[in-house]
Amino acid sequence: MPTKKQLQEEGDTLTREETKIRKPKRYWVIMHNDDYTSQEFVTHVLEIYFHKPSPEAHRLMMEVHTKGKAGAGLYSKDMAETKASQVMQYARENGMPLKLSTQAES
């Protein structure tokens, strides 16, 4: 491979290829409504696992209750899947059937 100096001496043009870096996709952790998990437990989970202040946790809990689901947080794919898994395990340990899923940000 010729050196930079050799290319300049021979009259060749140096070009620099640009590499475009794409941001990784982010994923929503979605909480789903059910008929058994208490509203207090959902609020508690939002405060503890998703670090939501009490008023925001209450608002999101009401969105889950009235609309059937709500986004609890936006994370990298691995982090979203881990959060969903941790929360569902915690819910089962506390006798709650709370379901969470992940969905790519649109």
Buried (B, 14 or more C-beta within 10 A) or exposed (E): EEEEEEEEEEEEEEEEEEEEEEEEEBBBBBBBBBEEBEEEBBBBBBBEBBEBEEEBBBBBBBBBEEEEBBBBBEBEEEBBBBBBEEBBEBBEEEEBEBBBBBEEEE
